[in-house]
Structures are given as structure tokens and as C-alpha cells.
Amino acid sequence: MSLTRRQFIWTTAAGWPLLLPRDVALARQADVFRHGVASGDPLADRVILWTRVTVADGVDAAVTEVQWRLASDPGLTQTVARGTVRTSAQRDFTVKVDAAGLQPGRTYYYAFEARGQRSPIGRTKTLPAAADRVRLAVACCANYPAGFFNVYRCLANRADLDAIVHVGDYIYEFENGIFGDGSALLRVPEPRREAVTLADYRVRYATYRTDPDLQEAHRQHPFIAVWDDHEMANDAWAGGAANHNPEQGEGDWAARRAAAYRAYLEWMPVRDPAGSSPRLYRAFRFGGLADLIMLDTRGLRDRQVATDDVAGLASPERTILGASQEQWLFDQLRSSQDAGTAWRLLGQQVMFARVMPAGKPVLITDTWEGYQAARDRVFDYLAADRIRDVAILSGDLHSSWAFDVPRSPWDGYQPSGDGSLAVELMAPAISSPPLFSAPGLRDRVPLLKAVLPHLKFLDGDNRGYVLLDVTASRMLAEWYFVPTVLERSDAESRAAAFVCERGSSRLVTA
């Protein structure tokens, strides 16, 4: 019996191993799928599958058919779902499939075919109906011109992850040279100017997604992601950004934010929400073991105030979540606790813990410290409804921090006793310049450790990620650092580890 071209492509795929060496995988990755494959937003019965079709010059208006297949084996012979979708320039030739009807807690493999070529084979995993252990990696702040994505390579090398939680700054909008010059490393982001328009953001994502280490992390693991400011503009808020300048020809902020949001939905393996307004907050249930509640502390917030505006910092009118999301968060916390779920994990962007006493100027207002009444409402809810076993997963500051999270570290909190309502684990940058690369900041560490009794760990020199190992009785958080981003490497080392026993809401050295 003769085979059609498409049958030949799929049947010969059965001989492809899942874990190919990097250069071999790239050699087999045809020009049609030069941005790789990805998966994300897993649920117990479905997962998002993503790719992009690269079309030849002169056919930008063409509509392209893409076949997809999902199987239970790496060779794609045991098919469980398949279909055909269409893409075009209208969505930048990106493809997003919400593959449904799957079994919980299963590993699946998938690939795409278009224009006579086949994509790399990706691996993904659905959420469990019940679980006794969950392993997540927390990562953020990947600056293409600042260095290689060795952290992504280390994450790709792990076979033990259920998902990668990305808490923002997946791209940076700056023109080359403003926050890292990629000329020496041949990592100049396109467009070379600042990303402002829809076309700019699309090209910027396309640049990032040519990186082999980022592609491999996506190919091996599902992502659960949310944006921060640099997917839009530096220090963004709902109505503008510190780095948005209409007087310099950057146009209307609403148009820029809409463009950034559209490009994010096109290029990221996230489930598309209803409506045109940004809505990236959503929740994921890992059986009865953990609920991962993803928050958007960036796109819906009020404008930041000055660091010495004490009244503005404490204003009850100001919000970092917006009223609807804040109420949604409280509802999620309550339903999680009522369901008997062991842990509540809040994936969000910026530092939550207090580092300055109330009524004082603050060091930075781009964190929850700049929205003190909003943070107090969270404290009030945790205390009043006795919500326990909460871990806040943060990023943004290009540094590693571990906190107990009491309402006030200086009033009723004991490092070895009561007073903490949650813990906070902050992931370092993937490649962005570390916090202590700024002059004088390292000198403040002894003072911070002296005045912050709830601070358990601080490192501002290294890039890396946080690994979470969650069981019903305890949560282990480990910080892994890479030695360099100036050359490609998959070396890493464990730098710190802390355990939070269930019911304690505090961290102890592992």
C-alpha cells in the first residue's frame, strides 16, 4: 500500500527520540517551525498546544492549514487527539490549540505539520486529579541582550517538573543598549528600537523564541505564565508607564497596551480569556495538594506614587489588583481552604512582604509596598478567614529573597514562633543584570538583615530559578544558580534551601 506525503511524515515520526541533542534538534527543525513548539495552562482534562508557522516572503496574506497530533507515546503512534486549524497574518501565523478530552496526571507528546514539514515533538502534562507530590520551577526576567538563557537550558534538562511557573518579564521592550547590549554576544533584539506597536512586539517575541534554550524549555515542560511590566513598558500601570512617552512619538497608551496584550496572547501558550481587556488572572488545581492562583499585579493597578508620599502609599483608594481581581483572589482562597486543599500558591510579579514600617517612606513603590492598603486587605482576609499554608511566588527584582510574611515584622512576630501569615519565595532573573550590579546596593545587605527579622535569605549577585517540591506535610524551596550567562552552559548549583512545614507559615533552613 502506498503512503500519502502526510502519512509518511507522521509514520516516520515514530522513530524520532524525544530528547534530541540541541544541535541535532535544531537541524531537524524545519524552517516552517523555526520558533519551536510549546504547551501551557494545563488542566486535568486539557492543555494548550502552541506553535508558529513561518511563511515565505510575499505570502503574508495566505491562510495556512496546520495539522496537530497529540499522543501518549514519544513516537506519536498512540494518538489520543488530532485536528486541523487555520492561521494567517491576522494572528501573526501563530497556532494555539486547546486539546481537550485528556486524562488527568498524564504525560503526552505532540507535534504539528504544515507546508509539508513537521515540527519538533513536544512533551506536556495534564494536572492530576489527586497528587501526593508536585514539583514546580519558578522563573522570571529573561533579557535577551543581557546574556544567554542558560537557566532555561537547566530547566529543560530536568525531567522532574510538573510545570514551569513564569511570573513575568518574558521579554523586554527596550531598544538594544538601554538595558543590555547584545552586540558582543550576537544577541541584538529585533526591532533594535523600543517595541511600541503590535508589529514591534510580535517581532520581539519572535526574536526571543529563536533562542534554542528557551525553545527547549517550552518543548519539555508546560508553562503557566503571567506578564509583568516589560511585556508592555517599564513600570507599567493600567493607565500608562514610566517608559511610555507620547511626546516622543510613542502614541496613545491604551493602543500600546492593547498591542502588547494581543502579542502576548498570540505568542504565549496561555488560554485566551473572553473580552479585549487584559484578564490574565486564573487558577490551577493540582489535585487536593495545591492550588496555584496566578495574579496580575501589573496590568490592572493604579499609578505608582512617589517613595516619600506617605499618604498616597497608605491610601485605601489605591489598588494593585483592581476590585474585581481582588475579590476573585479572596474567593479563590476561601474555596481552596474549604475544599481541604493543602497549599495555596500565589504566582504573581512583585515583592509582597513588608520591608519598611508603616508611615515611613519606602525604597520602591513598584511593589506591594507602594499599595499598602491593598496589602492590608489581603492580610485582613488571611487573618479573618484563617487562611493558612499560603506561599507567595514572586520575581521582578533580579534577586533571590525568602521571607516569612507577618503583617508587621516588628510587632508580634517571632522568627521562630507565631505571627507569620504566609511565606514568600522570590526567584532571581534568568539573564537580566542582578540587583547587586547596581552600585551601592550590596552594601545595604547587613542593614536589611539587621532590621528585617522575617528575612531568611537574600542574594542579589546570581541568576537562576526556584524549585518547589510540595507534599501534603511540607513545601521545600530550593534556589539554583547558574555560574554565567556570557557563554552557553547548562551548569548549575544549589545555593539555598528552606522548608515550610504545613500549618507553620514560616521558613526554616533545610
C-alpha positions as CSV (number, residue, x, y, z in Angstrom):
1,M,0.0,0.0,0.0
2,S,1.4,3.4,-0.9
3,L,1.6,6.2,1.6
4,T,0.5,9.8,1.1
5,R,3.0,12.6,1.9
6,R,1.3,13.4,5.1
7,Q,1.0,9.8,6.2
8,F,4.7,9.4,5.6
9,I,5.6,12.4,7.7
10,W,3.6,11.2,10.7
11,T,4.6,7.5,10.5
12,T,8.3,8.2,10.1
13,A,8.0,10.5,13.1
14,A,7.7,7.4,15.3
15,G,11.4,6.9,15.0
16,W,12.2,10.3,16.5
17,P,13.5,10.2,20.1
18,L,12.0,12.8,22.4
19,L,15.3,14.1,23.9
20,L,17.5,15.1,20.9
21,P,20.8,16.8,21.4
22,R,20.4,20.6,20.9
23,D,22.2,20.9,17.5
24,V,20.5,17.8,16.1
25,A,17.1,19.0,17.2
26,L,17.8,22.4,15.5
27,A,19.0,20.7,12.3
28,R,15.7,18.7,12.1
29,Q,13.6,21.8,13.0
30,A,12.4,22.8,9.6
31,D,12.2,26.5,8.5
32,V,8.4,26.3,8.8
33,F,8.6,25.8,12.6
34,R,11.6,27.9,13.4
35,H,10.0,29.2,16.7
36,G,9.6,25.7,18.1
37,V,6.6,24.3,20.0
38,A,5.2,25.0,23.4
39,S,2.4,24.0,25.8
40,G,0.8,25.7,28.7
41,D,-2.2,26.3,31.0
42,P,-2.6,22.6,31.8
43,L,-5.9,21.5,33.4
44,A,-6.9,17.9,34.4
45,D,-8.5,17.3,31.0
46,R,-6.9,19.7,28.6
47,V,-3.8,21.7,27.7
48,I,-2.9,24.5,25.3
49,L,-0.6,23.5,22.4
50,W,1.3,26.3,20.6
51,T,3.5,26.8,17.5
52,R,4.1,29.3,14.8
53,V,4.3,28.8,11.0
54,T,7.0,30.8,9.3
55,V,5.8,31.7,5.7
56,A,7.9,32.8,2.8
57,D,8.1,36.4,1.8
58,G,5.3,37.5,-0.4
59,V,2.6,35.3,1.0
60,D,1.7,37.3,4.1
61,A,-2.0,37.2,3.3
62,A,-2.1,33.5,2.9
63,V,-4.2,31.3,5.1
64,T,-2.2,28.2,6.3
65,E,-3.7,24.9,7.4
66,V,-1.9,23.2,10.3
67,Q,-2.4,19.7,11.4
68,W,-1.7,18.8,15.0
69,R,-1.5,15.4,16.8
70,L,-1.3,14.5,20.5
71,A,-0.3,11.0,21.6
72,S,0.5,9.1,24.8
73,D,3.9,8.0,23.5
74,P,7.0,9.9,22.2
75,G,6.7,8.4,18.8
76,L,3.2,9.7,18.3
77,T,1.8,6.3,17.4
78,Q,-0.8,6.1,20.1
79,T,-2.9,9.1,19.1
80,V,-5.4,10.4,21.6
81,A,-6.4,13.7,19.8
82,R,-5.8,15.3,16.5
83,G,-7.2,18.0,14.3
84,T,-6.6,20.8,11.8
85,V,-6.5,24.5,12.5
86,R,-6.0,27.6,10.2
87,T,-3.8,30.5,10.8
88,S,-2.9,33.7,9.0
89,A,-1.2,37.1,9.3
90,Q,-4.2,38.2,11.3
91,R,-2.7,36.3,14.3
92,D,0.9,36.5,13.1
93,F,0.7,32.9,11.9
94,T,0.7,31.6,15.5
95,V,-1.3,28.5,16.3
96,K,-3.0,27.7,19.6
97,V,-5.0,24.5,20.2
98,D,-6.9,23.8,23.4
99,A,-6.5,20.0,23.3
100,A,-9.4,18.6,25.4
101,G,-10.7,15.2,26.5
102,L,-7.4,14.1,28.1
103,Q,-6.7,12.1,31.2
104,P,-5.5,13.7,34.4
105,G,-1.9,13.5,35.6
106,R,-0.7,12.1,32.2
107,T,2.3,12.9,30.1
108,Y,1.5,13.5,26.5
109,Y,3.5,14.2,23.3
110,Y,2.5,16.4,20.4
111,A,3.6,17.9,17.1
112,F,2.4,20.0,14.2
113,E,2.6,19.7,10.4
114,A,2.3,22.4,7.8
115,R,3.5,23.0,4.3
116,G,4.9,19.6,4.1
117,Q,7.1,19.9,7.1
118,R,6.9,18.6,10.7
119,S,7.6,20.4,13.9
120,P,9.8,19.1,16.8
121,I,7.9,16.8,19.2
122,G,6.9,18.4,22.4
123,R,6.1,16.9,25.8
124,T,3.4,18.2,28.1
125,K,1.5,17.0,31.2
126,T,-2.1,17.4,32.5
127,L,-2.9,18.3,36.1
128,P,-3.6,15.4,38.4
129,A,-7.0,14.6,39.9
130,A,-5.1,13.6,43.1
131,A,-1.5,14.1,44.0
132,D,0.9,13.3,46.8
133,R,3.7,15.4,45.3
134,V,4.1,18.4,42.9
135,R,7.3,19.9,41.6
136,L,7.3,23.4,40.0
137,A,10.0,25.7,38.9
138,V,9.6,29.5,39.3
139,A,11.4,31.8,36.9
140,C,11.3,35.3,35.6
141,C,13.2,38.2,33.9
142,A,14.7,36.9,30.7
143,N,16.6,39.7,29.0
144,Y,17.8,38.6,25.5
145,P,20.7,41.1,25.0
146,A,21.9,40.7,28.6
147,G,23.0,37.1,28.2
148,F,22.3,33.5,27.3
149,F,19.3,31.7,28.6
150,N,21.2,29.1,30.5
151,V,18.5,28.9,33.1
152,Y,16.0,27.8,30.5
153,R,18.5,25.1,29.5
154,C,18.8,23.9,33.1
155,L,15.0,23.7,33.4
156,A,14.8,21.8,30.1
157,N,17.3,19.3,31.5
158,R,15.0,18.5,34.4
159,A,12.7,15.5,33.9
160,D,11.0,16.0,37.3
161,L,8.9,19.1,36.7
162,D,5.1,19.3,36.5
163,A,5.2,22.8,35.1
164,I,7.3,26.0,34.9
165,V,5.7,29.0,36.6
166,H,6.8,32.1,34.8
167,V,6.0,35.3,36.8
168,G,6.8,37.9,34.2
169,D,9.3,39.8,32.1
170,Y,9.3,37.1,29.5
171,I,10.6,39.8,27.1
172,Y,12.0,43.3,27.5
173,E,10.7,46.2,25.4
174,F,13.8,48.4,25.5
175,E,15.9,49.2,22.4
176,N,19.2,47.5,22.3
177,G,21.8,49.1,24.6
178,I,19.4,50.5,27.1
179,F,19.3,47.5,29.4
180,G,21.9,45.3,28.0
181,D,23.8,45.5,24.7
182,G,23.6,42.2,22.8
183,S,26.2,43.2,20.1
184,A,29.1,41.3,21.7
185,L,27.1,38.1,22.2
186,L,25.3,38.4,18.8
187,R,22.0,38.8,20.8
188,V,20.6,42.0,19.5
189,P,16.9,42.1,19.9
190,E,14.7,43.0,16.9
191,P,13.4,45.5,16.3
192,R,16.5,47.3,17.6
193,R,14.3,50.3,18.6
194,E,12.0,50.1,21.6
195,A,8.9,47.9,21.0
196,V,5.8,50.1,20.8
197,T,3.5,48.8,18.1
198,L,1.8,45.4,17.5
199,A,4.4,44.7,14.8
200,D,7.2,45.6,17.2
201,Y,6.0,43.3,20.0
202,R,5.5,40.5,17.5
203,V,9.0,40.8,16.2
204,R,10.4,41.0,19.7
205,Y,8.7,37.8,20.7
206,A,9.9,36.1,17.5
207,T,13.5,37.1,18.4
208,Y,13.3,35.6,21.8
209,R,11.6,32.4,20.5
210,T,14.6,31.7,18.2
211,D,16.7,31.0,21.3
212,P,17.4,27.2,21.4
213,D,17.4,27.1,25.2
214,L,14.0,28.9,25.5
215,Q,12.6,26.6,22.8
216,E,13.8,23.5,24.7
217,A,12.3,24.6,28.0
218,H,9.0,25.1,26.2
219,R,9.3,21.8,24.4
220,Q,9.9,19.8,27.5
221,H,7.5,21.4,30.0
222,P,4.1,23.2,30.1
223,F,4.4,26.8,31.2
224,I,1.9,28.6,33.5
225,A,2.8,32.3,32.8
226,V,1.7,35.8,33.6
227,W,3.1,39.1,32.4
228,D,4.9,41.9,34.2
229,D,5.8,45.3,33.0
230,H,8.4,44.6,30.3
231,E,5.9,42.8,28.2
232,M,4.4,46.3,27.9
233,A,6.7,49.0,29.1
234,N,8.9,49.7,32.2
235,D,6.9,50.4,35.4
236,A,3.6,50.0,33.6
237,W,0.2,50.5,35.3
238,A,-3.3,50.4,34.0
239,G,-3.2,53.9,32.5
240,G,0.4,54.3,31.5
241,A,4.1,53.5,32.2
242,A,7.2,55.3,33.2
243,N,8.7,54.3,29.9
244,H,5.8,55.4,27.7
245,N,6.4,58.8,26.2
246,P,3.6,60.1,23.8
247,E,5.6,63.3,23.3
248,Q,8.4,61.2,21.7
249,G,6.0,59.7,19.2
250,E,5.0,56.6,21.2
251,G,1.3,57.3,20.7
252,D,-1.7,56.5,22.9
253,W,-1.1,54.2,25.9
254,A,-4.3,52.3,25.5
255,A,-3.3,51.4,22.0
256,R,0.1,50.3,23.1
257,R,-1.2,48.2,25.9
258,A,-3.7,46.6,23.6
259,A,-1.0,45.8,21.2
260,A,1.2,44.3,23.9
261,Y,-1.7,42.2,25.2
262,R,-2.6,40.9,21.8
263,A,1.0,39.9,21.0
264,Y,1.3,38.2,24.4
265,L,-1.8,36.1,23.8
266,E,-0.6,35.2,20.3
267,W,2.9,34.2,21.3
268,M,2.4,32.6,24.8
269,P,0.8,29.2,25.5
270,V,-1.9,30.7,27.7
271,R,-5.7,30.1,27.4
272,D,-7.3,33.1,25.7
273,P,-9.8,34.8,28.0
274,A,-13.0,36.4,26.9
275,G,-13.1,40.0,26.0
276,S,-10.5,42.5,24.9
277,S,-9.4,43.9,28.2
278,P,-6.4,42.2,29.9
279,R,-7.5,39.3,32.1
280,L,-4.6,37.0,32.9
281,Y,-5.5,36.0,36.4
282,R,-6.6,32.4,36.7
283,A,-6.2,29.3,38.9
284,F,-4.8,25.8,38.5
285,R,-5.7,22.9,40.8
286,F,-3.1,20.2,41.4
287,G,-5.5,17.6,42.8
288,G,-6.1,18.3,46.5
289,L,-2.5,19.1,47.1
290,A,-2.1,22.6,45.9
291,D,-4.0,25.4,44.2
292,L,-1.9,27.7,42.0
293,I,-3.5,31.1,41.9
294,M,-2.0,33.3,39.2
295,L,-2.4,37.1,39.7
296,D,-1.9,40.1,37.5
297,T,-0.3,42.8,39.8
298,R,0.7,44.8,36.8
299,G,-1.9,45.4,34.1
300,L,-4.8,46.5,36.4
301,R,-3.0,48.5,39.1
302,D,-3.2,52.2,39.9
303,R,-0.3,54.5,39.2
304,Q,2.7,54.3,41.4
305,V,3.3,57.3,43.8
306,A,6.5,58.9,45.0
307,T,8.6,57.0,47.5
308,D,8.0,59.8,50.1
309,D,4.3,60.2,49.5
310,V,3.3,58.6,52.8
311,A,-0.4,59.5,52.4
312,G,-0.5,58.1,48.9
313,L,1.3,54.9,49.9
314,A,-1.4,54.3,52.5
315,S,-4.4,55.5,50.6
316,P,-7.3,53.0,50.8
317,E,-8.5,54.0,47.4
318,R,-5.4,52.7,45.6
319,T,-5.2,49.1,44.3
320,I,-2.6,46.8,42.8
321,L,-5.1,44.2,41.6
322,G,-8.3,46.1,40.7
323,A,-11.5,45.5,42.6
324,S,-12.7,42.5,40.5
325,Q,-9.4,40.6,40.7
326,E,-9.1,41.3,44.4
327,Q,-12.5,39.8,45.2
328,W,-11.7,36.9,42.9
329,L,-8.5,36.3,44.9
330,F,-10.4,36.2,48.1
331,D,-13.0,33.8,46.6
332,Q,-10.2,31.5,45.4
333,L,-8.5,31.4,48.8
334,R,-11.8,30.6,50.5
335,S,-12.8,27.9,48.1
336,S,-9.3,26.4,48.2
337,Q,-9.4,26.3,52.0
338,D,-13.0,25.0,52.1
339,A,-12.1,22.2,49.7
340,G,-9.3,21.0,52.1
341,T,-6.5,21.7,49.7
342,A,-3.2,21.5,51.5
343,W,-1.4,24.5,49.9
344,R,-2.3,27.8,48.3
345,L,0.4,29.2,45.9
346,L,0.1,32.8,44.7
347,G,2.0,33.3,41.4
348,Q,2.5,37.0,41.0
349,Q,5.1,39.6,40.0
350,V,6.4,41.9,42.7
351,M,7.6,41.7,46.3
352,F,4.8,41.3,48.8
353,A,6.5,41.3,52.2
354,R,6.9,44.5,54.2
355,V,10.4,45.9,54.4
356,M,9.5,49.4,55.8
357,P,7.4,50.3,58.9
358,A,4.0,51.9,58.3
359,G,4.0,55.7,57.9
360,K,7.6,55.8,56.5
361,P,8.9,56.5,53.0
362,V,9.7,53.3,51.1
363,L,12.6,52.2,49.0
364,I,10.5,51.3,45.9
365,T,6.8,51.9,45.1
366,D,6.6,49.4,42.3
367,T,5.9,46.6,44.8
368,W,3.1,45.8,47.2
369,E,4.9,48.3,49.5
370,G,3.6,51.0,47.2
371,Y,0.0,49.7,47.7
372,Q,-0.1,49.3,51.4
373,A,-3.9,49.3,51.9
374,A,-4.3,46.7,49.2
375,R,-1.8,44.5,51.0
376,D,-3.5,45.2,54.3
377,R,-6.8,43.9,52.8
378,V,-5.0,40.6,51.9
379,F,-3.6,40.4,55.4
380,D,-7.1,41.1,56.9
381,Y,-8.6,38.3,54.8
382,L,-5.9,35.8,55.6
383,A,-6.3,36.5,59.3
384,A,-10.1,36.8,59.5
385,D,-10.8,33.7,57.5
386,R,-7.9,31.8,59.0
387,I,-6.4,31.0,55.5
388,R,-3.3,29.0,56.1
389,D,-0.4,27.4,54.2
390,V,0.0,30.3,51.7
391,A,3.2,30.7,49.6
392,I,3.7,33.8,47.5
393,L,5.8,33.2,44.4
394,S,7.4,36.5,43.2
395,G,10.0,37.8,40.9
396,D,10.9,41.2,39.2
397,L,13.8,42.3,41.4
398,H,16.6,40.2,39.7
399,S,17.5,38.8,43.1
400,S,16.6,35.9,45.5
401,W,14.7,36.5,48.7
402,A,13.0,34.3,51.2
403,F,10.6,35.8,53.7
404,D,8.2,34.9,56.4
405,V,5.2,37.2,55.9
406,P,3.8,38.7,59.1
407,R,1.5,41.7,59.0
408,S,4.3,43.6,60.8
409,P,7.8,42.1,61.3
410,W,8.3,44.5,64.2
411,D,5.1,43.9,66.1
412,G,4.2,40.4,67.5
413,Y,6.3,38.4,65.1
414,Q,9.0,36.0,66.3
415,P,11.3,34.3,63.7
416,S,10.9,31.0,65.5
417,G,7.3,31.4,66.6
418,D,3.9,32.9,65.7
419,G,3.0,35.9,63.7
420,S,3.5,34.9,60.1
421,L,0.5,34.6,57.8
422,A,2.4,33.2,54.7
423,V,5.8,32.8,53.2
424,E,7.3,34.5,50.2
425,L,9.8,33.0,47.7
426,M,11.3,35.3,45.2
427,A,13.0,34.0,42.1
428,P,16.2,35.6,40.6
429,A,16.5,36.7,37.0
430,I,17.1,34.3,34.1
431,S,19.5,36.7,32.4
432,S,18.8,40.3,33.4
433,P,21.5,42.1,35.4
434,P,21.4,41.1,39.1
435,L,20.2,43.5,41.7
436,F,23.7,44.0,43.2
437,S,25.1,45.1,39.9
438,A,23.7,48.5,40.7
439,P,26.3,50.5,42.7
440,G,25.9,50.5,46.5
441,L,23.0,48.1,46.9
442,R,25.1,45.2,48.2
443,D,26.3,47.5,51.0
444,R,22.8,47.6,52.3
445,V,22.5,43.9,52.9
446,P,23.9,43.9,56.5
447,L,21.4,46.7,57.4
448,L,18.5,44.8,55.8
449,K,19.3,41.6,57.7
450,A,19.6,43.6,60.9
451,V,16.2,45.4,60.6
452,L,14.2,42.7,58.8
453,P,13.7,39.8,61.3
454,H,11.4,38.0,58.8
455,L,14.1,38.0,56.0
456,K,15.5,34.4,55.8
457,F,17.6,34.7,52.6
458,L,18.9,37.3,50.3
459,D,21.2,37.0,47.2
460,G,21.5,39.8,44.6
461,D,24.5,38.5,42.7
462,N,23.2,35.5,40.8
463,R,20.8,34.4,38.2
464,G,18.8,31.2,38.4
465,Y,15.4,29.8,39.5
466,V,13.5,28.4,42.4
467,L,12.5,24.8,42.6
468,L,9.4,23.9,44.7
469,D,8.8,20.4,46.0
470,V,5.3,20.2,47.6
471,T,3.9,17.4,49.6
472,A,0.9,17.3,52.0
473,S,3.1,17.8,55.0
474,R,5.7,20.3,53.8
475,M,7.0,22.5,51.0
476,L,10.7,22.6,50.1
477,A,12.0,25.6,48.2
478,E,15.5,25.4,46.6
479,W,17.4,28.2,44.9
480,Y,19.5,27.1,41.9
481,F,22.1,29.5,40.4
482,V,24.0,29.3,37.1
483,P,27.6,30.4,37.0
484,T,27.5,32.6,33.9
485,V,25.2,34.0,31.1
486,L,28.1,35.2,29.0
487,E,28.5,31.8,27.3
488,R,26.2,28.9,26.8
489,S,26.3,26.4,29.7
490,D,24.0,24.0,31.5
491,A,25.9,24.1,34.7
492,E,24.0,24.9,37.9
493,S,24.4,24.6,41.7
494,R,22.0,24.6,44.6
495,A,22.6,27.8,46.6
496,A,19.9,27.7,49.4
497,A,17.0,25.5,50.6
498,F,14.2,26.2,53.0
499,V,11.3,24.2,54.3
500,C,7.8,25.3,55.3
501,E,6.0,22.8,57.4
502,R,2.3,22.7,56.8
503,G,0.5,24.8,59.4
504,S,3.6,26.8,60.3
505,S,3.6,29.7,57.8
506,R,7.3,30.1,58.3
507,L,10.6,29.0,56.7
508,V,13.4,27.1,58.3
509,T,16.7,26.2,56.7
510,A,16.6,22.8,55.1
